[in-house]
Each structure stands twice: as C-alpha cells, then as structure tokens.
Amino acid sequence: MTTFQYTDRPSPFSAAGAAAKIVYAVTPAEIEQGALDARALAWAKSAAFTGEAGAFLLVPGEGGEIGCALFGLGANPSEAPFIGGKLSKLLPAGDWQVQTGALTPEQAALGFGLGSYGFSRYKSDKRKDVRLSIAGGADAADIERQLAGVFLARDLVNTPTNEMGPAELEAAFRALGEHYGATVTAIVGDDLIKENFPLVHTVGRASVSAPRLLEMRWGQKGDPRITLVGKGVCFDTGGLDIKGAANMALMKKDMGGSANVMGLALMIMDAGLKVDLQVIVPAVENSISGNAFRPGDIYKSRKGLTVQIDNTDAEGRLILADALAYADENPPELLVDMATLTGAARVALGAELAPYFTDDEKLSSRLAEAAKAETDPMWRLPLWMGYDKDIRARAADLTNSPSGGMAGAITAALFLKRFVTATERWVHFDIYAWVTADKPHAPVGGEAFAIRALYKVIRDMAAK
C-alpha cells in the first residue's frame, strides 16, 4: 500500500540504483585533518571553505562540470542533526548522496526530507527537483512514513480556513482513514446534543459550518488500545470575547492539535502497528453570530460537570472536555491529547519546545527518551494540584478561564484532567503547531510537534 498524501508531491529521495553525485558533509576538524577526497580538499582550501555549519560549496570536475559538493556540519553536528535540510534548497537539481561520518544515515535522510517541504498549493512556482539517495542500512520506508506524517500535519495547518473549515477537516480525516481501511464516523450539528456532546456543540454552533465530532477506528481488538484526541478549532475569532487583529491573524492554526494527531495516526497505520487505534477530533469554528455562546453562560458537559464561561476565547478546553470524557468511558492503555491550547505555554517554553503534562512517571521517562533519540524536543510541565482551586467557579463546578493570569498552561491541563478519571496513562500536549523562523528542516508555517517521538513510544508499545 502506498503512503497517504494529502497533497501530491514527488518523493525527495532518489529511485533505487540512480546515479548520484556526492555531497561530502564535513566538520571543520575533517577539513583540517585532510579527511576528504584530494580534489575536493584542494578546492575547499582555495575557496576558504572551513566546514562551518551550513557552509556550502560546489566542486568542479575535471571537465568543468559539477563534480561534487561540500557541506559544513560545524564543530558539533549532534547539536543540529537535521542541518542537512538546507541541502534540499542549496543543491542543483539531480540525484545526490551524502557521505559523512558525523551523521547517521537516518539523520541525513530525514533532515533532507524535512527540509524539502514546501507549501506551494497557491503558488505558481515550480519545485526544484533535487533528490537524495538514502544510504544503505537506513529504513527508507520508515523515513518516508515519518515525512508523510509530518507533511500531513504541516499541510493541514497551512491550509487557510476558507478551505479548511470543519467540513473540509472532516473530508481530510475521512480520506486518511479510508486510505488505510479504517472506520470513520461523524456526529454533526444538532446531533451532537442528541449524542451528548454539548460543549462541542456550544463552541461551534455560531459558525455556518456545523460543529462535529469525528472518530476513526483502526486495528484489531485485543491489541493495545491507543486513543489520540486532537483539538480541531479550524478558526478562532475568540468568540464574543473577540481577539484583536494581531492575535487573530494566525488562528487558522488553532486546529494544529487535530493536524498533529492525524499525522501520528498516519505513521501508526502505515507501519501496520499492532494496536487498536482510536482517533477523536472535535472540529468547530469559534465564530460570532446571534446564537454564539456568551461570557457568564453555564453549560453541562458530557461528563456531567458544569462549566461557567468566563472567556469565550478559552474554547479549546471545552471541546476537548467532551472528547476526553468520551475517550475515558472506555479507558485505553494510552490516551494522548494534543492542542494549541494556551499562550501561557509559549511564554513558559517558547515556540520550539512542546510542553507535556502527565502523572505517569514511566510514560514521562519514555517520552523524554524518545524525544532525545528522535530529536523531537518536548519538556514536562507539572500537573500542580495546588492550582486546582483556581479552576473552580462560584456558580458552577468549573470555570473555563481562571482569573489572575498565572500558570495558565497548568490550569488548562488541570481543567482537562477533570475529564480523564478512569484512564491510567494520559498525556496532554500544549503545542504551538507553527514555526516562526526558517530552520534547515522546517520553513515558516505549520509544524508537527512531538509526533515522531510519540510514534517511537507507540511503536515500542506495539512490539511488546
């Protein structure tokens, strides 16, 4: 079976057996020691190429044609293992192979592949056809699989809301599930009330695109149950507590949690992992109209807890509450939720680190180990119960927006924790889903956070 692609694009990798020119990826020490092809070394010295990180040099052949290329890894390649992503933009068109002792074949290929991504759906520019040969010993199929998952997440986040509202997100969700033979269902509009998803309905009812609860089931019963829940707010105006223009500009990415769990689901299904997979996405648009929910309203959740609305711009935790309560009714072995939930998480850890919350020490250790092994950074924040008092409301069980403005990422996580009471192993990710400045392996735009590390954790679970 071919790997699912939301956007058709050619593989960044060469076909087997293709003739390829060499890229020597080297450190400054290797240049100084002369550990390089003699002709390339002579050309490097004449051009003052020292192997600094990101430095690039084409080396002519005997007839003046391009013979090979040099690429600098810097003195500490382990600090930037995906720096090879730059090569996808620097190399001339054609087939290339990287020779290096400083990076593993997987790092070289994955870095190049990640860096090759471009979102050109609305542009007439043509992509330069640069391809890399994956070195022997690397699992080419798994590298392609991880790229497909990351690219799916990026594509979904990058697509503007006029073409990625709740209905379009459902279409993408269905296409992914159907590609791998999964069962996909949707509860739409007023049926959410009938099926007891009142908070999902409340947040999304003001939009012309009806709110919905999407569910995907794949795998065999009896295998480890894995449930992924992703926040799918396709656009967030803030509701009646409307955002300012600057804060609203990027709100197409507020469905980044759903995009990330869909990318992770792609990896799991494409690998054929022996798991019983459930994916849940509450998909809404937080809009303004005559029937929009209001500050001061109180609603009963699926779990029965009542929630006082103290800010309509704290809507993500509302739809997640119903989705998590649903997932918790049949407790999985692992429950993961991902959401672009709070600005407080960005204040705490910035745009590059994915904060996660869990009470499970073994799970946290596995996540930390996988993050390091896969160069997919994340950082644990505490579910500090001392702040639980802050999510209580005077007129209801809970408030969706504690006053005081402190520890916002923690109080949001504690709010969600109230809806996960039976599942023993739960982790909540508060992600940004966006790259703010170009990196070698990621352009500005939508991004996958922590899903390669989560894929490793789940793959290890499935193998036991």
N, C-alpha and C positions, 0 to 999 in steps of 0.2 A: 504494500500500500504506500502511495506517495504521501509525503508530509503535507499537512494542511497549510495553505497560504491564503490569508485574507486579501492580500494584494499580490498579484502575479509578478514575480521578478526573477530574473535568471540567478542561478547559483553563483556565489562569489568564488567558487572553487573549480579547479580545472577537472576536465574529464580524465579518467584513468589513462595513463600512457601518453598524455600530451607532452610534447617537447616544451621545456620551460627554461627560461634564463634564471640565473642565480642572483638572489639578494643575500649578501653577507651582512647579517645583523651582529654587530660587534660592540664591544666595550672599549673605552679608552686604553685599558690595560692590554687588550689584544692588539691594538694598533701599535702601542709602544713595544710590545714583545715581537712584533712581526708575524703573528699567528694568522696569516692571511695569504691568499693567492698572491704570488710575487708581482704580477702585473697590476692587480687591484691595489696592492700595498703601495707601489710606486706612484700610482695615480693619486691615491689618498694623500700621500705626503706632499706631492706637488700642489695639491689643492687645499692644503692645510686642514684636511678632514681629520678630526681627532676622536670621533666616536661619541661626541656629546649626545645626550638624549634627544632624539627626534631629528638629528642631522641626516641629510640625505645627499647622495652623490651618484650620478650615473658614470659608469666607466666605459670608455670606448673599446671596441675590439680592434683587432689588427687592421681591419679594412675601414675603420671609422664608424662602423655600425655600433649600436648599443651592445656591449659585451656582457655587462653585469651591473649590479648596483650595490652601493654600500648604505647601510642604515645604522645610525648610532643608537645604542641602548642605554648610554650613560653608565656611570660607575656602579650603580646599584639597580640592576634590572628587576630584581624582586620587588622593588617599590612601585614599579609600573609595568606589570607583566603583560598588559594589553596595549602597550605603546605601539605595537605593530599595526594597530588600526589605522595609523597615519599612512601606511603604505598603500592602502586602497585609494587614497587621493593623490599620492606622490608618484606612483609608478606609471610609466606609459602603458597603453593598452597591450594586452597579450597575456601569456601564461608565465608565471613566476614560481620559484620555490625558494623558501627561506632556509639558509644554513646558519645555524647558531648553536652554541653550546650553553648559552645563558638562559634560554627559554625552553620549556618543554614543547614538543610538537603540538600539544593541545592548546597551550597558551598562545603560540604563534598563530595557529589557525583560527582560534576563537577571537583573538584580538583583531585579526584582519577582517574576519567575517562581521563582527560587531561594527567595526569602523566603516564597512562598506555600505551600511544602511543609509538610505536617503528617502525622504518623503516627497515624492515628485508628482503626486496624483493630480495636482492643479497647476503643474508647470510644464512648459514645452521643452525644457532642457533634456538632452539625452544623457544617459548614464555612460560614463567611460567604462569600457569592457575590460576590466583588469581582473584576472583570475589567479588564484593561488593554489598550488599543488599541496595537498595535505600530506605531511611526511608519514612514512611508514611507522606503524606502532600506535598511531593515534586512531581513536574510534571515530571515523569520519561520519558515520550515521548519527552518532550521538551529538557530535558537534553541530551538524545540520539541524538536528532536532532542537537543540537549545537555542540556536539562532532563530528558528521558526517561532518558538515561544516568545522570545524577546521581541522579534519583529511584529508579531501579532499585537502584543501589548502596546508597542510604540505606535503602530498604525491606528489602533482604536482611539488612543488618546489624542493623536494628532488630527484626526478627522473632525472637522468643525461640526457643531451641534445641528446645523441645518441638514446635515447628512448623517448624524449620529445621535438622534434622539432615542427615547425608549423603544419605539418600534424598530428603528434601524439596529439598535443594540440587540434586540431580540433576534433579528434576522441573522446577524453575525453569530450569535450564540447558537442558533439552530444550525447554521451552516457548519460550524465547528463540530457540534455533536453528531450531526448526520454523517459527516465525513468519516467518523470513527465508529459508526453504528450505535451511538448512544441513544437513549430515550430522552426526549426533550419535551417539557410541558411548560405552559404559561397560564397564569391566572391574571386576567386583565380587567381593569376598570372596576365597576361596582361589584364584580365577582370577588374582589379582594375582601369586601365587607362580609359576603356570604361565607367565605372560607377562613375568616378570622385573621386577616392581616390589616388591622385598622390603621396602624401607623404608616404603613406603606401607602395606603390609600390617602390618608390625610396629607402627607407631604406632596404627593403627585397630582392631586385632584384638580388643581388650578390650571394645569397645562392642557393644551389642545391635544397633546399626545398622551394617551391614558397611561397611568402608572401600571406596573405589572410585576409579578413575582415569577422569575424564570428558574427552572430547575432542570438539571441534567443528571442522568444516572448511567453509569457505565461500569462494566466489570462483573465479577461473579460474587454472589452472596457467599459468605463464609471466608472470603479473603479479608484482610484488614480494611476496616471501614475508614475512609478518609473523606472529610467534608470540607469544602472550600466555600467561603462566603465572601462576596465582593460588593462593596458599595458601588451602586450604579446611578449616581446623580448626574445625568447627562448634561445638565447646565444648572448652575446655582446662582440665581439673582440675589439670594439672601431672603427672598420672600418679602413680606411686608416690612421686615427689618432690613431694608434693601441695602446692598453693598454700594460703595462708591465706585466710580468708573475704573479706577486703578485696580481695585480688588476684584472686580468682576471680569477683567479682561481675559484671564486665563481659566475661567470657570468651565470651559469645555473639558478640562482635565479632571473634573470632580467625579468622573466615572472611572478614574485610574485604578481603583481597587478592583472593580469588575474586570477591567482590561488585564490586570496582572493575574488574577486567578484563572482567567481564560487562557492566558499564556502558559501558566503552570499546568493546567488541565491538558493542554495540547501535548506538552512534554510527557506527561504521565500516560496518556492514551497512545501516543505514537510509539512509546517504548514498550507498550504492552505489559506494563507492570501488573503484577498480581495483587490488585487492590479492588475494593468495592468503592467506587468513586461517586460522590455526590457533589454537585456544584450548584450553589444558590446565589442568584443575583436579583436583588430588589432594584428595579430600573424605574427611575422617575425623573421629572424635571421640576425643580423648585421654582415655580412661576408665580406671577401675581395676577389675580382676577377677582371677581366678586365673591367667589367661593374659596378663596385662599384661607389657610388656617392662620390664626391670629395670636399675637402675644397675649398671654393670660388664659387661653383655652386650656382645657384639661381633657385628655383622651385616655381611654383604657387600651393597653397593649395586648398582644396575643397572649402573653403570659398572665395577664390579669392585673399587673401593676399599672397604676395610673401615673401619667406624666403631665406635669404642668409645663406649658410652653412659655418660657421666659425669653426666648430669642428664636425667631423663625429661621435664622441663619445657622442654627445648630441642628440641622435637619438630618444629617448623615447618620447620627447615632439613633435617630428614631426609626429609620427604615432598617438599620442593622439589628435593632432590638427585636423586631418581629422575625427577621430572618434567622437570627441566632436562636431565638426561642423555639422556632420550628426545627432547626437542626438539632437542638438539645433534647427534643422529645424522643428521639431515637439515637442515643449517645454514640458517636463514632469513637474509634480509637484515637483519632487526631482530628481536632477542629481548628481550622485556620481561618481567620478573617483578615481582610486587607482593605484599607480605606484611606483616602485623602481626608483625614478627619479634622485635624486641628492645626492652626497656625503656631500653637504653643510647641508642637513637636519640632517645627522648623527653628524656632527660637532656641530650643534646647540643643539640637544636634545639627542644624543647618540643612542644606538641600541634598547632601550626598549620602548621609547615613540613614538607614531605615530603623527607626525605633521599634522595639517589640516588647510586649508585656506578657508574662506568663508566670504562674505559680509553680510550674513543674520544673524542678531543678535539672532532671535528666534531659528533658526536652531542651531546656535552655543551653545545656552543655553541648548537645548535638547540633543545635543551630549555630552556636559560636564556632564549633569545629568546622562545620560545613561552610560557613561564611569565610573562614580563613582559607580553607582548601580551595574554594571556588573563586576567590577574590570577588566576593559578592557581599559587601560590608553591611553589617547591622549592629545595633547596640541595644542592650537590655535596659529598660527603664522599670521602675518599681510600681507594683500594684499596692501602693501605700495606703493601708486601711485607715490610717489616721485622717485621711481626707474624705473618707466615705460620708462623713456628716455633711460635707459640702454639697452632695448631690440630693439631699433631702429637701422637700418642698413643704411649705406651710399648709397648702390646701390639697396636696396630692402626695403619692408615695415618693415621687422623684421629680426633680427639675431637669430639663434638658440643657440648662445653661446656668451653672453656679455663679453667684456674684463674687466679686473680689478680684477676678482676673489672674489668679495664681494657680500654678500646677495644672494648667488646662488639659494637657495631654493625659495626665494621670487621672484626673476626674472623669474625663471622657471614657477612658479604659475601665474605670470603676463602674461607670454607668452601664457599660456593656456587660460587665461581669455579673450584674444582677440578673441577666437573662440567660446565663450559662451556669446552671446549677447541678446538672446530672453528669455532664461530660468531665472526665478527669483530666484530660490532656487538651488544653486550649491555649492558643497563642493569638494575640491581636497585634497586627502591624499597622502603624500610623505612617503612611508613606507620602512622599511628595509627588511621585509619578512624573517628574519633569526635570530636564537638565537645563540649567540656567546659562551655562557657557560651554562652548565646544570642548570636547575631550577627544583624545585619539580614538577611542572606541565608541563614542556617542556624540552625535550632533545635538545642538539645542533643540529641545522638543520633548515629546512624550518618552517615558523611560520605564523599563522593568526594574523593580526593586526587590531583591531578596529571592526571586523565584528560582534562580539557578541553585542557590543554596537549599531552598526548600525541596527542590527536585531531588537533590542528593539525599536529604534526610528521608524522604518518602521512598526513594529507590532502595535505600538500605533497609527500611522497614519491610518493604515488599519481599526482599531477598531472604529474610529470616524464616 
